[in-house]
Amino acid sequence: MQNQIGSDALPPKTCTIDRLITVKPDIEKVLLGQKTATRRNGRYADVGEIMTLEGHEFVIDKVYSQSLGELTDENAKQEGYSNVEEYKQSILSSHPGMPWLPQMRVWVHEFSPGKKK
């Protein structure tokens, strides 16, 4: 179950939106429309905030907390992967030594295309 939190009840951001998506393959997935969400350990954006990637704007539509155990294949597809296992292996290869704990909570940032600058 996802815990949708009203934007007035969100905790303070732990980083800035310009650090939300920085890995080149992920940027390419966003630009191709294959990635419409990203999960991070902290909260990087507010609803309505604009993320700019290579001159293209993306609007943050939803921000909420989710446990890794709640991830579905549909969530993995939002991330640009075929299923949860493929997404999990990608995350673990990017973060050596990180455990994949079902109870670990992450912040989900869902976004949609805005306009090209």
C-alpha positions as CSV (number, residue, x, y, z in Angstrom):
1,M,0.0,0.0,0.0
2,Q,1.3,3.4,-0.9
3,N,1.1,6.2,1.6
4,Q,0.0,9.3,-0.3
5,I,0.8,12.2,1.8
6,G,-0.7,15.7,1.3
7,S,2.0,18.1,0.3
8,D,1.4,20.2,3.4
9,A,2.3,17.1,5.5
10,L,5.5,16.2,3.8
11,P,8.8,16.4,5.7
12,P,11.5,18.8,4.6
13,K,13.4,18.0,1.4
14,T,16.7,16.3,2.0
15,C,18.2,17.3,-1.4
16,T,17.4,19.6,-4.3
17,I,15.4,18.7,-7.4
18,D,18.5,19.1,-9.7
19,R,19.9,15.9,-8.0
20,L,16.8,13.9,-8.5
21,I,17.9,12.2,-11.8
22,T,21.5,12.4,-12.7
23,V,22.5,9.1,-14.2
24,K,22.7,9.3,-18.0
25,P,20.8,6.1,-18.8
26,D,18.0,7.3,-16.5
27,I,17.9,10.7,-18.1
28,E,17.6,9.0,-21.5
29,K,14.7,6.9,-20.3
30,V,12.9,10.0,-19.0
31,L,13.4,11.8,-22.3
32,L,12.1,8.8,-24.2
33,G,9.0,8.5,-22.0
34,Q,10.1,5.2,-20.5
35,K,10.7,6.5,-17.0
36,T,7.9,8.4,-15.2
37,A,9.0,8.0,-11.6
38,T,12.1,7.7,-9.5
39,R,12.6,6.4,-6.0
40,R,15.2,7.9,-3.7
41,N,16.2,7.5,0.0
42,G,15.3,11.1,0.6
43,R,12.7,13.6,-0.6
44,Y,14.1,15.7,-3.5
45,A,11.1,17.6,-4.8
46,D,7.7,19.1,-4.0
47,V,4.5,18.5,-6.0
48,G,4.4,21.1,-8.8
49,E,8.1,21.7,-8.9
50,I,9.8,21.6,-12.3
51,M,12.7,19.2,-13.1
52,T,14.8,20.2,-16.2
53,L,16.7,17.5,-18.1
54,E,18.6,18.5,-21.2
55,G,16.3,21.4,-21.9
56,H,13.1,19.5,-21.2
57,E,10.8,20.3,-18.3
58,F,9.0,17.7,-16.2
59,V,6.5,18.5,-13.5
60,I,6.5,16.6,-10.2
61,D,2.9,15.2,-10.0
62,K,3.1,13.1,-6.8
63,V,5.5,12.6,-3.9
64,Y,4.9,9.8,-1.4
65,S,6.6,7.2,0.7
66,Q,6.7,3.5,-0.2
67,S,8.4,0.4,1.2
68,L,10.6,-1.7,-1.1
69,G,8.3,-4.6,-0.2
70,E,5.3,-2.8,-1.7
71,L,6.9,-2.4,-5.2
72,T,5.0,-4.0,-8.0
73,D,5.9,-4.7,-11.6
74,E,3.9,-1.6,-12.6
75,N,6.1,0.5,-10.3
76,A,9.2,-1.0,-11.9
77,K,7.8,-0.1,-15.3
78,Q,7.4,3.5,-14.1
79,E,11.2,3.3,-13.4
80,G,11.9,2.1,-16.9
81,Y,12.3,-1.7,-16.1
82,S,10.3,-4.8,-17.1
83,N,9.7,-6.0,-13.5
84,V,10.6,-5.6,-9.9
85,E,13.5,-8.1,-10.1
86,E,15.1,-6.2,-13.0
87,Y,14.8,-2.9,-11.1
88,K,16.1,-4.5,-7.9
89,Q,19.2,-5.8,-9.7
90,S,19.9,-2.5,-11.3
91,I,19.7,-0.7,-7.9
92,L,21.9,-3.2,-6.1
93,S,24.5,-3.0,-8.9
94,S,24.6,0.8,-8.6
95,H,24.9,0.6,-4.8
96,P,27.3,-2.2,-3.9
97,G,26.7,-3.5,-0.4
98,M,23.2,-2.0,-0.1
99,P,20.7,-4.5,1.4
100,W,17.3,-4.8,-0.2
101,L,15.1,-4.8,2.8
102,P,11.3,-5.1,2.2
103,Q,10.6,-2.7,5.1
104,M,13.0,-0.1,3.8
105,R,11.1,3.1,2.9
106,V,11.9,5.3,-0.1
107,W,10.4,8.5,-1.5
108,V,8.6,8.1,-4.8
109,H,8.7,11.1,-7.1
110,E,6.2,10.7,-10.1
111,F,6.5,13.2,-12.9
112,S,5.1,14.0,-16.3
113,P,6.4,16.0,-19.3
114,G,6.1,19.8,-19.1
115,K,7.5,21.8,-22.0
116,K,10.7,22.0,-23.9
117,K,12.7,25.2,-22.9
